[in-house]
Amino acid sequence: MNDKVEEKEVYENSKKIMASYGSREMFGQWITGAFGFSVFFFYEVVIGLDVILGATVMIIYSIWNAFNDPIIGYIMERIRMPWEKKWNIRRFPWIIIGGIPWLFSFLIIFLVPLNWHPINDQWLIFGWYLFSLCLYDTLLTLYDVNAISLYPDKFRGLNERRTAQSMGTILGIIGIVLSAIIPPMFITTGVAETYRISATVSVGIGLLFFLFLIPGVFENRKIRELYKQRSETIKEEKIEPFFKSAKKVITDRVFMVKVIFFFGYQAAVALIHGSGLYIVTFIMDLEASALMFFLGAMLVGALVSVPLWLLISQKVMDNKKMSLIGGIVMLFTFLPMIFVVNFLGWIISLILFGVGLGGQWFMDPPTMGDVLDDIAVRTGKRQQSIYYGYQAFFIRLSGTFQAIIFAIVHTLTGFVEGAPSLTELISLSPTPDLALFGIRIHSAIVPAILVLITIFLFWKFYDLTPEKVAANKKKLEELGI
């Protein structure tokens, strides 16, 4: 079958629907982007919570995450709600139920009472921080697992998946950069109330973004028929216990190698993203609003690169090779960040980083689609919610990894909590030069090492070749799944 015939057969969705589904990335990154660069900074630098306590919150949160994400993914594959029994609509109501409350849970994080003292009331602050993060994560998982589980069913062919994801990548990067441009406009460094105003703006605009994604995540007639067919099969199956299902997931080598690679780039991005306000405030000695120029540079690199990544991927036709190329490009873009000292140097570095990010972001869903197809062939059934639940765990684990690295680096280098400016940091830190170099450690050096390790593991152990991917697609057609 030649490529032209394949494209004609698999392009079952209009470009408008692809773009609408792709706006899921913009909606998600709009909030998670603001979360990444502001939350830990807010609690450590503005509220003054001890960095060890802040990292402890993230560790407990990751334990919650370890159960919450896989369990929700498992439940989504087993539960049958009235709307599914009557209309065969499965994901869309859960997307509404999870997505809109998730927006408001982001605001709750910043509503910690400001009259609580960072030392005398540190455990109250600790409790608010922990509860609000767990609520945020639960609602995000409920929304995200259902939204992303539509991807393999809605976009069946390789070229359609790549086209849909190219749109999603561009929109996602726009979302993450807008989150670095608009919310910081309302922030005054060190003034806690302005973070609440910024979060409120994020919620309001997030509601508008949510409207854009509705046509893309609504289940059309063909998908509902597919659900009906599967539900009849599931009725005949014995429900597999959660821990038995979990064992199958975490012992699946192809899946685990894929998500470890995914974790590498997610954690690296979380580190540089979370470092943004530290770089702007302490290395460049600028106001928070300057963050827009830094992540705007990343947008330029990513937007320019995504059409190129799409073109190359259609020539190479090998998702493993393309994923490795994207990872290597990202690895090398971290190196200049270790040394740059001026505004222009950071801008150039982040443009280059955007190119690498565009490649990683673009290739992740198609590669995950290959993995889920492979699992479906081996097991004889589709259970993508379960696997996306575990992938969601690794997404949130990257944020926890960021907090732990920050806590270790800041403790060892003499970074002082509650110092909201370069002048105050120099005045209060026993080792200000080392504290400033620590920011480079968690923004460039640690991410580079992490990406290098995960690139090697993916190259060594991921074995889905183009031939195997093609064979899997043929087998899935025969199985009717």
C-alpha positions in Angstrom: 0.0 0.0 0.0 1.6 3.3 -1.0 1.5 6.4 1.1 -1.1 8.2 -1.1 -3.6 5.4 -0.7 -2.9 5.2 3.1 -3.5 9.0 3.5 -6.8 8.7 1.6 -8.0 5.8 3.8 -6.9 7.1 7.2 -7.7 10.9 7.0 -11.2 10.4 8.6 -11.3 13.8 10.4 -11.3 17.3 9.1 -8.5 19.7 9.7 -10.9 21.7 11.9 -11.5 18.7 14.1 -7.7 18.0 14.2 -7.1 21.5 15.3 -9.8 21.4 17.9 -8.4 18.2 19.4 -4.9 19.8 19.2 -6.2 22.7 21.3 -6.3 20.2 24.1 -2.6 20.8 24.3 -3.1 24.5 24.4 -5.7 24.3 27.2 -3.5 21.9 29.2 -0.2 23.8 28.8 -1.9 27.1 29.5 -2.5 26.0 33.1 0.3 23.5 33.7 2.7 26.0 32.2 1.7 28.7 34.8 1.7 26.0 37.5 5.3 25.0 36.5 6.9 28.4 36.7 4.9 29.9 39.5 3.8 27.5 42.2 7.1 26.3 43.8 8.5 29.8 43.4 5.4 31.3 45.1 5.6 29.0 48.1 9.4 29.2 48.6 10.2 32.8 47.6 7.0 34.7 48.2 5.3 32.8 51.1 8.7 31.8 52.6 7.9 28.2 53.2 11.0 26.2 54.0 12.3 24.5 50.9 12.6 21.1 52.6 8.9 21.3 53.6 8.0 22.4 50.1 9.9 19.4 48.6 8.2 17.1 51.2 4.8 18.3 49.9 5.9 17.3 46.4 7.1 13.9 47.6 3.8 13.1 49.4 2.0 14.5 46.3 3.9 12.0 44.1 2.9 9.1 46.4 -0.7 10.2 46.0 0.0 10.6 42.3 1.4 7.0 42.2 -2.0 5.7 43.2 -4.3 8.3 41.8 -3.3 8.3 38.1 -3.2 4.6 37.6 -6.4 4.0 39.6 -8.3 6.6 37.6 -7.0 5.1 34.4 -8.1 1.6 35.6 -11.5 2.8 36.6 -12.1 4.6 33.3 -11.6 1.2 31.5 -14.0 -0.6 33.9 -16.8 1.8 34.8 -19.9 2.1 32.6 -21.8 5.3 33.3 -25.5 5.9 32.3 -24.6 8.1 29.4 -22.4 5.3 27.9 -25.1 2.7 28.3 -27.7 4.9 26.7 -25.8 6.8 24.0 -22.4 5.1 23.8 -20.7 8.4 24.8 -17.8 7.5 27.0 -15.1 10.1 27.4 -16.8 13.5 26.8 -18.8 13.8 30.0 -15.7 13.0 32.1 -13.7 15.6 30.2 -16.3 18.2 31.3 -16.5 16.9 34.8 -12.7 16.9 35.2 -11.6 19.9 33.0 -13.7 22.8 34.3 -13.2 22.1 38.1 -9.5 21.6 37.4 -9.2 25.2 36.3 -10.6 26.4 39.6 -8.4 24.0 41.6 -5.4 25.9 40.2 -6.7 29.1 41.8 -7.1 27.4 45.1 -3.4 26.7 45.3 -2.8 30.4 45.6 -5.6 31.1 48.1 -3.4 30.1 51.1 -4.2 32.7 53.9 -1.6 35.4 53.7 -1.8 36.1 57.5 -0.2 32.7 58.2 3.4 33.1 59.2 6.0 31.1 57.3 7.6 29.8 60.5 4.9 29.9 63.2 2.2 28.6 60.8 4.4 26.5 58.6 2.4 23.3 59.1 -0.9 25.1 58.1 0.8 26.3 55.0 2.2 22.8 54.4 -1.3 21.4 54.7 -2.9 23.9 52.3 -0.2 23.3 49.8 -0.5 19.5 50.0 -4.3 19.4 49.8 -4.6 21.9 47.0 -2.0 20.0 44.9 -3.7 16.7 45.4 -7.1 18.2 44.4 -5.4 19.8 41.4 -3.8 16.5 40.3 -6.9 14.4 40.8 -9.1 16.6 38.6 -6.3 17.0 36.0 -6.0 13.2 35.7 -9.7 12.7 35.4 -9.8 15.2 32.5 -6.5 14.3 30.8 -6.7 10.5 30.8 -10.1 10.7 29.1 -9.0 13.4 26.6 -5.8 11.7 25.5 -7.4 8.2 25.4 -9.4 9.5 22.4 -6.2 9.9 20.4 -5.6 6.3 19.2 -9.3 5.8 18.5 -10.0 9.1 16.8 -6.8 9.1 14.6 -6.2 5.7 13.3 -3.5 6.1 10.6 0.1 7.1 11.0 -0.1 10.2 8.8 -3.3 11.4 10.4 -1.8 11.0 13.8 1.3 13.0 12.8 -0.8 15.7 11.3 -3.1 16.0 14.3 -0.1 16.0 16.6 1.7 18.7 14.6 -1.3 20.9 15.2 -1.4 19.9 18.8 2.3 20.6 19.2 2.1 24.1 17.8 -1.0 24.9 19.9 0.5 23.4 23.0 3.7 25.5 22.7 1.5 28.6 22.1 -0.3 27.7 25.3 2.8 27.3 27.4 4.4 30.5 26.1 1.1 32.4 26.5 1.2 31.2 30.1 4.6 32.8 30.5 3.5 36.1 28.8 0.0 36.9 30.1 -0.1 35.7 33.8 3.3 37.3 34.7 1.9 40.7 33.5 -0.3 40.7 36.6 2.5 39.7 39.0 4.6 42.1 41.1 7.7 40.2 42.4 7.2 39.4 46.1 3.6 40.6 46.4 1.5 37.5 47.1 -1.9 39.1 46.2 -0.8 39.6 42.6 -0.3 35.8 42.2 -4.0 35.4 43.0 -4.9 37.9 40.4 -2.7 36.2 37.9 -4.3 32.8 38.7 -7.8 34.2 38.3 -6.8 35.5 34.8 -5.5 32.1 34.0 -8.8 30.5 35.0 -10.9 33.0 32.9 -8.8 32.6 29.7 -8.7 28.8 30.4 -12.5 28.6 30.2 -12.3 30.2 26.7 -9.6 27.7 25.6 -11.8 24.9 26.9 -14.6 25.9 24.5 -12.2 25.5 21.5 -11.5 21.9 22.3 -15.1 20.7 22.7 -15.7 19.7 19.0 -12.4 17.8 18.9 -13.0 15.7 22.0 -16.7 15.0 21.3 -17.2 11.4 20.3 -18.6 11.1 16.8 -20.9 8.4 15.5 -18.0 6.1 14.3 -16.3 6.2 17.7 -19.6 5.5 19.5 -20.1 2.5 17.3 -16.6 1.3 18.2 -17.4 1.7 21.9 -20.5 -0.3 21.5 -18.6 -3.1 19.8 -16.0 -3.1 22.6 -18.6 -3.0 25.4 -20.1 -6.2 24.1 -16.7 -7.8 24.2 -16.0 -6.5 27.7 -19.2 -8.0 29.1 -17.8 -11.4 28.3 -14.4 -10.7 29.9 -13.5 -11.3 33.5 -12.6 -8.0 35.2 -8.9 -8.1 36.0 -7.9 -7.0 39.5 -6.1 -3.6 39.8 -2.8 -5.0 41.1 -2.7 -7.7 38.5 -3.3 -5.1 35.8 -0.7 -2.8 37.4 1.9 -5.7 37.3 1.3 -6.2 33.5 1.8 -2.5 32.9 5.0 -2.0 34.8 6.5 -5.2 33.5 5.8 -4.3 29.9 9.2 -3.4 28.6 8.2 -1.5 25.5 5.8 0.7 27.5 8.2 1.3 30.4 11.1 2.2 28.1 8.8 4.6 26.3 7.5 6.3 29.5 11.1 6.6 30.9 12.1 8.4 27.7 9.0 10.5 28.1 9.9 11.2 31.7 13.3 12.4 30.7 12.1 15.1 28.5 9.2 16.1 30.7 11.4 16.4 33.8 14.0 18.4 31.8 11.4 20.8 30.6 9.9 21.0 34.1 13.3 21.9 35.4 14.0 24.7 32.9 10.4 25.9 33.1 10.4 26.0 36.9 13.8 27.8 36.7 12.4 30.6 34.6 11.5 33.0 37.4 14.7 32.2 39.2 16.7 33.0 36.1 14.8 36.2 35.4 14.8 37.4 39.0 18.3 36.3 40.3 20.6 35.8 37.3 19.2 38.6 35.0 17.9 40.8 37.9 14.7 41.6 35.9 11.0 41.8 36.8 8.8 38.7 36.4 7.2 40.2 33.3 10.6 39.6 31.5 9.8 35.9 31.5 7.7 36.6 28.4 10.8 37.3 26.3 12.5 34.1 27.4 9.7 31.7 26.7 8.6 33.8 23.7 12.0 32.8 22.3 11.2 29.2 23.0 8.0 29.7 21.0 9.8 31.0 18.0 12.2 28.0 18.0 9.3 25.5 18.4 6.9 27.1 15.8 9.7 27.3 13.2 10.7 23.7 13.9 7.4 21.8 14.0 6.6 22.0 10.2 10.2 20.8 9.7 9.7 17.9 12.2 6.5 16.9 10.3 8.3 17.0 7.0 11.2 15.0 8.2 9.0 12.4 9.9 7.0 11.8 6.7 10.3 11.2 4.9 11.9 9.0 7.6 8.8 7.1 8.5 10.4 5.8 11.7 9.1 7.1 15.0 11.9 5.6 17.1 14.6 7.3 15.0 12.7 10.6 15.0 12.3 10.5 18.8 16.0 9.9 19.2 16.8 12.9 16.9 14.5 15.1 18.9 16.1 14.0 22.1 19.7 14.6 20.9 18.8 18.1 19.7 17.3 18.9 23.1 20.4 17.5 24.8 22.7 19.9 23.0 20.5 22.9 23.5 21.1 22.7 27.3 24.8 23.2 27.0 24.9 26.9 26.2 22.7 27.6 29.2 25.5 26.6 31.5 27.6 29.6 30.4 25.4 32.4 29.0 25.6 35.6 31.0 23.6 38.2 29.0 20.0 38.7 27.9 20.7 37.9 24.2 22.6 34.8 25.1 19.6 33.4 26.9 17.3 34.3 24.1 19.4 32.5 21.5 19.7 29.5 23.8 15.9 29.3 24.3 15.3 29.6 20.6 17.5 26.5 20.1 15.8 24.8 23.0 12.4 25.4 21.4 13.6 23.4 18.4 14.4 20.4 20.5 11.2 20.7 22.5 9.2 20.9 19.3 10.7 17.6 18.2 10.1 15.8 21.5 6.6 17.1 21.8 5.7 16.3 18.2 7.0 12.7 18.4 5.6 11.7 21.7 1.9 10.9 20.8 2.7 9.0 17.6 5.3 7.0 19.4 2.9 6.3 22.2 0.3 5.3 19.6 2.7 2.7 18.3 3.2 1.4 21.8 -0.5 1.1 22.4 -1.1 -0.6 19.1 1.7 -3.1 20.0 0.1 -3.8 23.4 -3.4 -4.2 21.7 -1.9 -6.8 19.4 -0.3 -8.7 22.2 -3.3 -8.6 24.5 -6.1 -8.7 22.0 -7.8 -5.6 23.6 -7.7 -1.8 23.8 -7.1 -0.4 27.3 -5.4 2.9 26.6 -6.9 4.7 29.7 -4.9 2.3 31.9 -1.6 3.1 30.1 -2.3 6.8 29.8 -3.0 6.8 33.5 0.5 5.5 34.2 2.0 8.0 31.7 0.1 10.8 33.6 1.9 9.6 36.7 5.2 10.2 35.0 4.1 13.7 33.9 3.4 14.7 37.5 6.4 12.8 38.7 8.5 15.2 36.6 7.2 18.1 38.7 8.1 16.3 41.9 11.6 15.6 40.5 11.9 19.3 39.9 11.0 20.2 43.5 13.4 17.6 44.9 16.3 18.9 42.7 15.5 22.5 43.7 15.5 21.5 47.4 18.8 19.7 47.1 20.5 22.4 45.0 19.2 25.3 47.0 20.1 23.7 50.3 23.7 22.8 49.2 24.4 26.2 47.5 23.0 28.5 50.2 19.9 29.8 48.4 17.7 31.6 51.0 13.9 31.3 51.2 11.9 34.5 51.3 14.4 36.6 49.4 12.4 37.9 46.4 15.2 39.9 44.7 18.9 39.6 43.7 19.8 42.3 46.2 18.2 40.5 49.1 19.7 37.1 48.1 23.2 38.6 48.0 22.6 40.2 51.4 21.1 37.1 53.1 22.9 34.1 51.5 26.2 33.0 53.0 27.4 31.9 49.5 25.6 34.1 47.0 27.8 33.2 44.0 27.3 29.5 44.7 23.5 30.1 45.1 23.4 31.8 41.7 25.4 28.9 40.1 22.9 26.5 41.7 20.2 28.0 39.5 22.3 27.0 36.4 22.7 23.5 37.9 18.9 22.9 38.1 18.1 24.8 34.8 20.7 23.2 32.5 23.2 20.7 34.0 20.8 18.3 35.7 18.4 18.4 32.7 21.2 17.6 30.2 22.4 14.6 32.3 18.8 13.3 32.6 18.1 13.6 28.9 21.3 11.8 28.0 20.5 8.9 30.3 17.0 8.4 29.0 18.1 8.8 25.3 20.5 5.9 25.8 17.9 3.7 27.5 15.4 4.4 24.7 18.0 3.7 22.0 19.0 0.4 23.6 15.7 -1.2 24.6 12.9 0.3 22.5 12.3 -2.2 19.6 9.3 -1.0 17.6 10.8 -0.8 14.1 8.8 0.6 11.2 8.3 -3.0 10.0 6.9 -4.1 13.3 4.6 -1.0 13.5 3.2 -1.8 10.0 2.7 -5.5 10.9 0.8 -4.4 14.1 -1.5 -2.2 12.1 -2.3 -5.0 9.7 -3.0 -7.3 12.7 -5.3 -4.8 14.4 -7.3 -4.5 11.2 -7.8 -8.3 11.2 -8.7 -8.2 14.9 -11.2 -5.4 14.4 -9.7 -3.3 17.2 
